[in-house]
Amino acid sequence: LDYYAKVHPGLAGVRATHALIQRDVQLEPDLVLIHALMNAYNYAGAPAQVLGIWDSLVVLCHNASGSTFMDDITVTIVCDTCGRAGLLDVMRRILDTVHEMNPALMTKNVYDAWVECLARCGQLVEAMHVVLNEMRRETHTMPDSKTVHTLLKFALNDHVHGPHVRHALQDAFPALC
């Protein structure tokens, strides 16, 4: 499914595959299959379907009193989808939900995806704030070269805030820039 979505990102094919999955009563979808389906919809440019799956998972988690039906990869996929679709307000609400359900889902990978989502949506200064402050405080890990380079990539194309962000990152992480 993941390969198909990357090679042939047609929405009709993803929907047909999803329908087949839903019809098979013997199939108990696991997170790997759910992630592949979410990614397929993401690559096909169908954020509403990704968010529909997300909403279903949230309901399952609430009904089961836990977050056993999702992990940090699930949140990362939704971040990527919202960033590509420009759905920043939706992603903010999703992150509020994640913090309420299970703050442990906010891993470094999720923060990396959140930084990229913010940058894609034109919020470069806020993305910088996340890298310089929130990641260390919330995950107790330092941003690495992947994090810094993601933000620098977007800073190069932003002529208004880019220079400020580049200088701040160079001051904070001279070995990574």
N, CA, C and O of each residue as an XYZ file, in Angstrom:
708
protein
N       0.831     -1.195      0.000
C       0.000      0.000      0.000
C       0.868      1.248      0.000
O       0.616      2.185     -0.757
N       1.888      1.261      0.847
C       2.775      2.420      0.923
C       3.514      2.615     -0.399
O       3.598      3.733     -0.909
N       4.042      1.537     -0.945
C       4.750      1.604     -2.229
C       3.805      2.067     -3.336
O       4.165      2.927     -4.140
N       2.619      1.512     -3.380
C       1.637      1.874     -4.397
C       1.325      3.368     -4.335
O       1.238      4.041     -5.362
N       1.159      3.867     -3.126
C       0.808      5.282     -2.965
C       1.921      6.193     -3.447
O       1.654      7.263     -3.994
N       3.170      5.779     -3.251
C       4.292      6.609     -3.680
C       4.493      6.550     -5.185
O       4.876      7.543     -5.803
N       4.236      5.391     -5.777
C       4.450      5.212     -7.210
C       3.241      5.681     -8.019
O       3.396      6.319     -9.061
N       2.060      5.370     -7.546
C       0.811      5.733     -8.228
C      -0.112      6.445     -7.243
O      -1.077      5.845     -6.768
N       0.161      7.704     -6.927
C      -0.598      8.357     -5.869
C      -2.015      8.769     -6.289
O      -2.423      9.913     -6.089
N      -2.740      7.842     -6.860
C      -4.108      8.143     -7.256
C      -5.082      7.862     -6.137
O      -5.020      6.813     -5.496
N      -5.968      8.788     -5.905
C      -6.933      8.666     -4.827
C      -7.870      7.487     -5.041
O      -8.241      6.821     -4.074
N      -8.257      7.213     -6.268
C      -9.189      6.119     -6.542
C      -8.589      4.775     -6.112
O      -9.286      3.951     -5.520
N      -7.325      4.553     -6.400
C      -6.682      3.308     -6.013
C      -6.574      3.150     -4.509
O      -6.749      2.054     -3.978
N      -6.285      4.246     -3.825
C      -6.182      4.192     -2.362
C      -7.556      3.913     -1.766
O      -7.685      3.105     -0.846
N      -8.571      4.573     -2.286
C      -9.931      4.329     -1.783
C     -10.361      2.891     -2.029
O     -10.996      2.278     -1.170
N     -10.022      2.346     -3.197
C     -10.382      0.960     -3.508
C      -9.683     -0.003     -2.544
O     -10.290     -0.965     -2.073
N      -8.425      0.257     -2.259
C      -7.687     -0.579     -1.311
C      -8.291     -0.463      0.080
O      -8.437     -1.463      0.783
N      -8.638      0.736      0.473
C      -9.257      0.963      1.779
C     -10.577      0.198      1.870
O     -10.867     -0.423      2.893
N     -11.363      0.241      0.819
C     -12.640     -0.479      0.799
C     -12.422     -1.984      0.953
O     -13.172     -2.652      1.665
N     -11.401     -2.515      0.289
C     -11.100     -3.944      0.423
C     -10.710     -4.297      1.861
O     -11.124     -5.327      2.393
N      -9.919     -3.438      2.471
C      -9.512     -3.662      3.861
C     -10.736     -3.679      4.769
O     -10.837     -4.520      5.662
N     -11.656     -2.762      4.547
C     -12.843     -2.668      5.389
C     -13.785     -3.854      5.197
O     -14.474     -4.248      6.138
N     -13.826     -4.429      3.996
C     -14.713     -5.556      3.708
C     -14.236     -6.868      4.301
O     -15.046     -7.755      4.568
N     -12.937     -7.005      4.511
C     -12.376     -8.254      5.012
C     -12.578     -8.334      6.517
O     -11.834     -7.727      7.287
N     -13.605     -9.098      6.934
C     -13.923     -9.184      8.361
C     -12.863     -9.959      9.136
O     -12.784     -9.841     10.359
N     -12.053    -10.744      8.444
C     -10.983    -11.501      9.099
C      -9.755    -10.628      9.392
O      -8.897    -11.002     10.192
N      -9.682     -9.480      8.746
C      -8.503     -8.628      8.875
C      -8.659     -7.681     10.052
O      -9.589     -6.876     10.106
N      -7.735     -7.793     10.987
C      -7.675     -6.875     12.118
C      -6.534     -5.903     11.845
O      -5.373     -6.249     12.063
N      -6.837     -4.691     11.372
C      -5.760     -3.759     11.008
C      -4.864     -3.437     12.205
O      -5.346     -3.129     13.295
N      -3.560     -3.515     11.979
C      -2.614     -3.102     13.003
C      -2.096     -1.712     12.649
O      -2.464     -1.144     11.621
N      -1.247     -1.176     13.507
C      -0.759      0.185     13.277
C       0.046      0.299     11.991
O       0.005      1.341     11.338
N       0.768     -0.730     11.614
C       1.549     -0.673     10.380
C       0.618     -0.482      9.176
O       0.899      0.333      8.298
N      -0.471     -1.220      9.137
C      -1.434     -1.084      8.042
C      -2.137      0.276      8.102
O      -2.339      0.922      7.074
N      -2.502      0.695      9.290
C      -3.163      2.000      9.442
C      -2.228      3.122      8.996
O      -2.657      4.053      8.312
N      -0.962      3.039      9.377
C       0.010      4.054      8.960
C       0.181      4.049      7.444
O       0.253      5.113      6.827
N       0.247      2.871      6.841
C       0.385      2.789      5.386
C      -0.824      3.411      4.700
O      -0.678      4.114      3.700
N      -2.003      3.158      5.224
C      -3.216      3.734      4.644
C      -3.223      5.255      4.797
O      -3.567      5.975      3.859
N      -2.846      5.737      5.969
C      -2.789      7.187      6.190
C      -1.773      7.833      5.254
O      -2.046      8.875      4.657
N      -0.606      7.216      5.129
C       0.413      7.748      4.220
C      -0.063      7.730      2.775
O       0.196      8.667      2.019
N      -0.754      6.671      2.393
C      -1.264      6.579      1.025
C      -2.231      7.727      0.741
O      -2.141      8.372     -0.304
N      -3.143      7.980      1.659
C      -4.057      9.115      1.486
C      -3.287     10.436      1.465
O      -3.618     11.334      0.690
N      -2.274     10.554      2.303
C      -1.453     11.761      2.328
C      -0.794     11.977      0.975
O      -0.875     13.071      0.418
N      -0.140     10.943      0.436
C       0.526     11.060     -0.869
C      -0.467     11.328     -1.994
O      -0.122     11.958     -2.994
N      -1.693     10.854     -1.832
C      -2.714     11.076     -2.847
C      -3.359     12.457     -2.715
O      -4.243     12.809     -3.497
N      -2.925     13.226     -1.742
C      -3.460     14.578     -1.569
C      -4.860     14.587     -0.991
O      -5.695     15.404     -1.381
N      -5.119     13.676     -0.059
C      -6.455     13.563      0.530
C      -6.381     13.722      2.057
O      -6.550     12.755      2.799
N      -6.128     14.946      2.508
C      -5.993     15.145      3.960
C      -7.270     14.823      4.735
O      -7.191     14.404      5.890
N      -8.432     15.006      4.132
C      -9.677     14.720      4.846
C      -9.754     13.243      5.249
O     -10.254     12.916      6.326
N      -9.264     12.361      4.389
C      -9.285     10.945      4.711
C      -8.300     10.622      5.840
O      -8.602      9.818      6.723
N      -7.124     11.251      5.806
C      -6.141     11.042      6.884
C      -6.748     11.510      8.203
O      -6.644     10.823      9.219
N      -7.373     12.664      8.183
C      -7.967     13.202      9.404
C      -9.159     12.371      9.857
O      -9.423     12.280     11.056
N      -9.887     11.762      8.917
C     -10.975     10.855      9.276
C     -10.463      9.632     10.018
O     -11.055      9.198     11.006
N      -9.352      9.078      9.530
C      -8.741      7.935     10.214
C      -8.257      8.368     11.591
O      -8.459      7.657     12.576
N      -7.615      9.537     11.662
C      -7.161     10.071     12.952
C      -8.325     10.166     13.932
O      -8.221      9.708     15.070
N      -9.439     10.764     13.490
C     -10.601     10.916     14.359
C     -11.103      9.562     14.861
O     -11.483      9.427     16.024
N     -11.101      8.567     13.982
C     -11.525      7.218     14.385
C     -10.600      6.647     15.453
O     -11.056      6.019     16.409
N      -9.303      6.867     15.286
C      -8.340      6.376     16.271
C      -8.511      7.071     17.621
O      -8.385      6.441     18.671
N      -8.795      8.364     17.585
C      -9.016      9.105     18.837
C     -10.234      8.547     19.564
O     -10.204      8.369     20.782
N     -11.299      8.272     18.829
C     -12.510      7.698     19.435
C     -12.190      6.335     20.047
O     -12.599      6.040     21.170
N     -11.457      5.507     19.300
C     -11.060      4.201     19.838
C     -10.252      4.349     21.122
O     -10.463      3.610     22.084
N      -9.339      5.291     21.133
C      -8.510      5.514     22.327
C      -9.343      5.976     23.508
O      -9.138      5.527     24.635
N     -10.285      6.874     23.249
C     -11.140      7.360     24.337
C     -12.013      6.230     24.871
O     -12.191      6.102     26.082
N     -12.558      5.409     23.975
C     -13.417      4.307     24.399
C     -12.635      3.242     25.158
O     -13.187      2.569     26.030
N     -11.363      3.085     24.835
C     -10.527      2.087     25.497
C      -9.741      2.686     26.661
O      -8.950      1.989     27.295
N      -9.948      3.960     26.944
C      -9.246      4.666     28.018
C      -7.733      4.560     27.896
O      -7.040      4.281     28.875
N      -7.231      4.783     26.697
C      -5.787      4.761     26.486
C      -5.448      5.052     25.049
O      -6.333      5.189     24.205
N      -4.169      5.145     24.772
C      -3.738      5.466     23.405
C      -3.112      4.252     22.726
O      -2.143      4.388     21.979
N      -3.656      3.077     22.979
C      -3.084      1.862     22.409
C      -3.326      1.738     20.914
O      -2.733      0.880     20.260
N      -4.181      2.575     20.369
C      -4.506      2.491     18.952
C      -3.727      3.496     18.112
O      -4.014      3.685     16.930
N      -2.732      4.144     18.735
C      -1.881      5.070     17.992
C      -0.529      5.152     18.689
O      -0.371      4.759     19.845
N       0.440      5.677     17.944
C       1.765      5.904     18.511
C       2.317      7.193     17.928
O       1.598      7.929     17.252
N       3.590      7.471     18.186
C       4.163      8.725     17.707
C       4.220      8.776     16.183
O       4.183      9.863     15.608
N       4.308      7.636     15.525
C       4.312      7.626     14.056
C       2.967      8.108     13.527
O       2.912      8.827     12.529
N       1.898      7.720     14.185
C       0.566      8.181     13.795
C       0.500      9.702     13.828
O       0.013     10.335     12.891
N       0.994     10.278     14.914
C       0.976     11.739     15.073
C       1.877     12.390     14.024
O       1.538     13.440     13.478
N       3.009     11.778     13.746
C       3.939     12.302     12.746
C       3.294     12.348     11.367
O       3.459     13.328     10.641
N       2.567     11.311     11.001
C       1.887     11.273      9.695
C       0.846     12.376      9.606
O       0.722     13.036      8.574
N       0.104     12.576     10.674
C      -0.914     13.631     10.677
C      -0.246     15.007     10.574
O      -0.747     15.889      9.876
N       0.876     15.192     11.265
C       1.636     16.457     11.171
C       2.058     16.711      9.724
O       1.889     17.813      9.200
N       2.600     15.691      9.098
C       3.043     15.827      7.712
C       1.869     16.170      6.801
O       1.976     17.040      5.937
N       0.770     15.492      6.998
C      -0.425     15.741      6.186
C      -0.908     17.178      6.358
O      -1.172     17.874      5.377
N      -1.021     17.614      7.602
C      -1.510     18.974      7.867
C      -0.536     20.021      7.340
O      -0.962     21.055      6.826
N       0.748     19.771      7.460
C       1.733     20.711      6.928
C       1.631     20.846      5.422
O       1.659     21.957      4.891
N       1.513     19.727      4.732
C       1.420     19.755      3.269
C       0.120     20.402      2.786
O       0.077     21.012      1.717
N      -0.939     20.258      3.590
C      -2.242     20.799      3.204
C      -2.487     22.203      3.757
O      -3.518     22.810      3.463
N      -1.547     22.729      4.558
C      -1.728     24.061      5.128
C      -2.778     24.117      6.220
O      -3.406     25.155      6.426
N      -2.973     23.019      6.917
C      -4.014     22.928      7.947
C      -3.419     23.135      9.341
O      -3.501     22.261     10.204
N      -2.831     24.288      9.535
C      -2.119     24.569     10.784
C      -3.054     24.583     11.992
O      -2.718     24.010     13.029
N      -4.211     25.220     11.883
C      -5.135     25.273     13.011
C      -5.630     23.880     13.391
O      -5.803     23.578     14.572
N      -5.855     23.039     12.394
C      -6.261     21.659     12.659
C      -5.160     20.940     13.424
O      -5.433     20.224     14.388
N      -3.908     21.130     12.992
C      -2.796     20.454     13.661
C      -2.628     20.937     15.084
O      -2.286     20.149     15.967
N      -2.859     22.209     15.325
C      -2.782     22.722     16.702
C      -3.802     22.007     17.603
O      -3.488     21.627     18.731
N      -5.017     21.832     17.087
C      -6.046     21.137     17.871
C      -5.666     19.670     18.088
O      -5.913     19.112     19.158
N      -5.069     19.054     17.074
C      -4.645     17.662     17.207
C      -3.563     17.541     18.287
O      -3.598     16.624     19.107
N      -2.613     18.462     18.281
C      -1.568     18.409     19.310
C      -2.145     18.638     20.705
O      -1.660     18.052     21.672
N      -3.170     19.479     20.825
C      -3.851     19.640     22.115
C      -4.459     18.308     22.556
O      -4.379     17.933     23.726
N      -5.066     17.604     21.605
C      -5.651     16.296     21.898
C      -4.581     15.305     22.343
O      -4.783     14.552     23.296
N      -3.452     15.308     21.657
C      -2.349     14.406     22.013
C      -1.863     14.704     23.429
O      -1.639     13.783     24.214
N      -1.699     15.983     23.759
C      -1.250     16.356     25.103
C      -2.245     15.893     26.163
O      -1.841     15.483     27.251
N      -3.543     15.954     25.858
C      -4.563     15.517     26.807
C      -4.592     14.001     26.940
O      -4.715     13.475     28.046
N      -4.479     13.289     25.805
C      -4.577     11.824     25.819
C      -3.335     11.159     26.388
O      -3.414     10.335     27.300
N      -2.174     11.535     25.827
C      -0.931     10.878     26.223
C       0.258     11.743     25.824
O       0.737     11.643     24.694
N       0.735     12.579     26.719
C       1.865     13.460     26.404
C       3.123     12.701     25.965
O       3.988     13.276     25.304
N       3.232     11.425     26.324
C       4.399     10.633     25.931
C       4.470     10.433     24.414
O       5.522     10.068     23.890
N       3.370     10.666     23.711
C       3.376     10.567     22.250
C       4.172     11.710     21.611
O       4.522     11.638     20.433
N       4.458     12.753     22.380
C       5.207     13.903     21.865
C       6.706     13.602     21.907
O       7.436     14.128     22.747
N       7.140     12.762     20.999
C       8.548     12.373     20.915
C       9.313     13.370     20.051
O       8.733     14.289     19.473
N      10.609     13.169     19.975
C      11.438     14.016     19.126
C      10.970     13.951     17.671
O      10.959     14.968     16.978
N      10.586     12.762     17.208
C      10.105     12.631     15.823
C       8.843     13.461     15.589
O       8.686     14.071     14.532
N       7.957     13.483     16.562
C       6.751     14.306     16.435
C       7.135     15.781     16.416
O       6.599     16.551     15.619
N       8.058     16.178     17.288
C       8.501     17.576     17.268
C       9.161     17.936     15.943
O       8.960     19.040     15.437
N       9.941     17.028     15.375
C      10.530     17.285     14.054
C       9.435     17.513     13.008
O       9.525     18.428     12.189
N       8.407     16.671     13.050
C       7.291     16.822     12.099
C       6.528     18.118     12.357
O       6.089     18.778     11.415
N       6.370     18.484     13.624
C       5.681     19.721     13.987
C       6.469     20.937     13.484
O       5.884     21.889     12.968
N       7.785     20.902     13.635
C       8.633     21.991     13.134
C       8.455     22.128     11.620
O       8.304     23.238     11.109
N       8.474     21.015     10.913
C       8.298     21.070      9.463
C       6.906     21.560      9.086
O       6.754     22.329      8.138
N       5.891     21.119      9.824
C       4.518     21.587      9.578
C       4.436     23.106      9.746
O       3.884     23.802      8.895
N       4.985     23.606     10.840
C       4.979     25.054     11.071
C       5.700     25.789      9.946
O       5.202     26.794      9.439
N       6.862     25.293      9.556
C       7.638     25.947      8.504
C       6.881     25.918      7.174
O       6.842     26.922      6.462
N       6.287     24.786      6.841
C       5.507     24.689      5.591
C       4.340     25.680      5.581
O       3.946     26.192      4.534
N       3.806     25.930      6.764
C       2.646     26.829      6.874
C       3.052     28.284      7.095
O       2.217     29.126      7.427
N       4.349     28.575      6.906
C       4.818     29.952      6.980
C       5.078     30.470      8.377
O       5.223     31.677      8.565
N       5.139     29.602      9.348
C       5.356     30.010     10.736
C       6.789     29.685     11.161
O       7.019     28.928     12.104
N       7.730     30.267     10.452
C       9.143     29.970     10.647
C       9.643     30.390     12.029
O      10.427     29.670     12.648
N       9.204     31.529     12.507
C       9.651     32.013     13.821
C       9.118     31.094     14.922
O       9.842     30.774     15.865
N       7.879     30.675     14.810
C       7.331     29.744     15.798
C       8.064     28.408     15.733
O       8.332     27.797     16.767
N       8.388     27.955     14.530
C       9.148     26.712     14.378
C      10.506     26.830     15.075
O      10.963     25.896     15.733
N      11.137     27.985     14.921
C      12.421     28.220     15.579
C      12.246     28.160     17.107
O      13.075     27.582     17.809
N      11.172     28.756     17.605
C      10.898     28.731     19.043
C      10.735     27.288     19.526
O      11.227     26.934     20.598
N      10.054     26.464     18.751
C       9.887     25.056     19.116
C      11.251     24.376     19.213
O      11.516     23.640     20.164
N      12.117     24.625     18.226
C      13.443     24.000     18.213
C      14.293     24.496     19.377
O      14.952     23.702     20.048
N      14.280     25.788     19.616
C      15.161     26.359     20.636
C      14.654     26.160     22.065
O      15.446     26.169     23.007
N      13.350     25.982     22.231
C      12.807     25.929     23.590
C      12.012     24.664     23.899
O      12.371     23.904     24.798
N      10.943     24.444     23.158
C      10.018     23.373     23.514
C      10.608     21.977     23.420
O      10.367     21.151     24.299
N      11.375     21.695     22.375
C      11.905     20.339     22.211
C      12.751     19.929     23.415
O      12.614     18.818     23.927
N      13.602     20.807     23.851
C      14.471     20.485     24.993
C      13.658     20.331     26.272
O      13.889     19.421     27.068
N      12.710     21.230     26.453
C      11.918     21.224     27.684
C      10.967     20.019     27.724
O      10.822     19.383     28.768
N      10.334     19.710     26.615
C       9.299     18.676     26.609
C       9.840     17.264     26.407
O       9.332     16.320     27.013
N      10.858     17.103     25.568
C      11.372     15.754     25.291
C      12.693     15.490     25.986
O      13.187     14.363     25.973
N      13.262     16.506     26.585
C      14.559     16.392     27.255
C      15.639     15.870     26.307
O      16.574     15.186     26.723
N      15.490     16.203     25.046
C      16.506     15.852     24.054
C      16.880     17.114     23.290
O      16.097     18.057     23.175
N      18.067     17.099     22.789
C      18.537     18.228     21.990
C      18.128     18.019     20.538
O      18.153     16.893     20.042
N      17.760     19.077     19.868
C      17.545     18.960     18.428
C      18.830     18.476     17.765
O      19.924     18.871     18.167
N      18.703     17.634     16.763
C      19.885     17.109     16.078
C      20.002     17.744     14.697
O      19.267     18.676     14.369
N      20.920     17.239     13.897
C      21.153     17.832     12.580
C      19.912     17.740     11.694
O      19.666     18.639     10.890
N      19.132     16.678     11.824
C      17.899     16.561     11.031
C      16.950     17.713     11.345
O      16.401     18.344     10.441
N      16.766     17.975     12.614
C      15.878     19.049     13.047
C      16.364     20.400     12.531
O      15.606     21.160     11.929
N      17.629     20.683     12.775
C      18.197     21.975     12.397
C      18.201     22.146     10.880
O      17.875     23.225     10.383
N      18.556     21.120     10.151
C      18.609     21.226      8.684
C      17.223     21.384      8.070
O      17.062     22.063      7.056
N      16.226     20.760      8.684
C      14.851     20.956      8.207
C      14.470     22.420      8.312
O      13.934     23.004      7.370
N      14.744     22.999      9.447
C      14.399     24.405      9.646
C      15.240     25.320      8.765
O      14.729     26.300      8.222
N      16.514     25.014      8.620
C      17.382     25.829      7.746
C      16.913     25.797      6.297
O      16.990     26.804      5.593
N      16.427     24.639      5.851
C      15.932     24.501      4.477
C      14.809     25.504      4.210
O      14.773     26.143      3.158
N      13.911     25.632      5.156
C      12.808     26.580      4.986
C      13.283     28.018      5.193
O      12.760     28.935      4.560
N      14.261     28.227      6.067
C      14.786     29.570      6.326
C      15.453     30.151      5.083
O      15.421     31.363      4.869
N      16.051     29.299      4.273
C      16.719     29.780      3.049
C      15.734     30.402      2.068
O      16.101     31.276      1.283
N      14.484     29.952      2.113
C      13.471     30.453      1.176
C      12.608     31.563      1.752
O      11.739     32.093      1.059
N      12.830     31.917      2.994
C      12.045     32.970      3.643
C      12.938     34.197      3.789
O      13.819     34.238      4.648
N      12.704     35.189      2.947
C      13.568     36.370      2.931
C      13.236     37.361      4.050
O      14.016     38.272      4.327
N      12.084     37.183      4.687
C      11.703     38.083      5.771
C      12.275     37.585      7.096
O      13.015     38.304      7.768
N      11.932     36.355      7.469
C      12.346     35.813      8.762
C      13.557     34.894      8.658
O      14.202     34.607      9.666
N      13.869     34.438      7.470
C      14.948     33.479      7.271
C      16.285     33.885      7.851
O      16.903     33.092      8.561
N      16.762     35.105      7.574
C      18.075     35.495      8.133
C      18.111     35.447      9.661
O      19.090     34.984     10.247
N      17.052     35.921     10.299
C      16.983     35.894     11.766
C      17.021     34.446     12.278
O      17.733     34.137     13.233
N      16.255     33.572     11.636
C      16.201     32.167     12.052
C      17.552     31.498     11.834
O      18.025     30.758     12.697
N      18.172     31.753     10.692
C      19.487     31.153     10.409
C      20.516     31.577     11.463
O      21.281     30.746     11.952
N      20.536     32.866     11.811
C      21.500     33.357     12.812
C      21.223     32.750     14.183
O      22.154     32.379     14.898
N      19.961     32.647     14.547
C      19.618     32.070     15.849
C      20.036     30.599     15.918
O      20.550     30.146     16.940
N      19.817     29.866     14.843
C      20.219     28.457     14.819
C      21.737     28.315     14.842
O      22.275     27.433     15.512
N      22.424     29.188     14.106
C      23.891     29.134     14.106
C      24.464     29.458     15.475
O      25.466     28.871     15.883
N      23.836     30.390     16.189
C      24.295     30.717     17.543
C      24.032     29.560     18.519
O      24.863     29.259     19.377
N      22.861     28.915     18.375
C      22.472     27.846     19.307
C      23.150     26.520     18.997
O      23.468     25.748     19.902
N      23.369     26.260     17.700
C      23.906     24.955     17.289
C      25.036     25.131     16.271
O      24.899     24.686     15.131
N      26.137     25.761     16.648
C      27.193     26.047     15.664
C      27.772     24.778     15.012
O      28.185     24.818     13.853
N      27.805     23.685     15.727
C      28.375     22.457     15.150
C      27.438     21.811     14.129
O      27.882     21.013     13.303
N      26.153     22.147     14.177
C      25.182     21.529     13.276
C      24.905     22.360     12.032
O      24.329     21.857     11.067
N      25.305     23.616     12.044
C      24.962     24.509     10.912
C      26.063     24.577      9.881
O      25.927     25.279      8.878
